[in-house]
Amino acid sequence: MPERTIDRARDAAKPKPTPRAARRGAAAMMTEKSAPRRSLGAPGGTGALLERWLLLSLAIGRRGIAVVLALAVLVIFTAGVFEQRWKEQQIQAQVAAQRASLEAAQARNAQLQGQLAESDPAAYRAWVEDTARRQLNLGYSGETIFLVNWTTPVATAATASPPYTPAVVSTTATQPQSEAHWRRWLRLIFGD
């Protein structure tokens, strides 16, 4: 009894030829013995590659070709996924850098807003007017500006020096306000 089971298992493991394959097998055996094998091309040429591909496709069958094509598609798909992930990481790094730059700009803006809120416009105006009067000798129209010449006279041994008195120069705005500044400068440089 056990021998029959082993024989059945051996018979089941052997591929059974189909009627069409059996007919083809007999014809192939006759042609292989009688006809010499032909090559489609030179050993390294396109014909040889085509021949190898045909032999490979016959050897592995349609299912094998489908598996190879499926693996090729899987490899291409995987490469595309990795490329997309890499690009995504680059874009995320750029976004993080831009966010850091934005946060720095917002912090600077908040600092400047705080300084602006703390500043007093009236005090700033007073400082500007004071600087203009003292350093630039400027004033409002119709205002009299006094320029004081603070020089000390040279004392001679023969004469006693009088007490120090500053020289005072008084100027008033005599030019009409509508005159352009460049004309005032020309008058000042070249005279009128």
Secondary structure by P-SEA (a helix, b strand, c coil): caaaaaaaaaaaacccccaaaaaaaaaaaaaaaccccccccccccaaaaaaaaaaaaaaccaaaaaaaaaaaaaaaaaaaaaaaaaaaaaaaaaaaaaaaaaaaaaaaaaaaaaaaaaccaaaaaaaaaaaaacccccccccbbbbbbbccccccccccccccbbbbbbbbcccccccccaaaaaaaaaccc
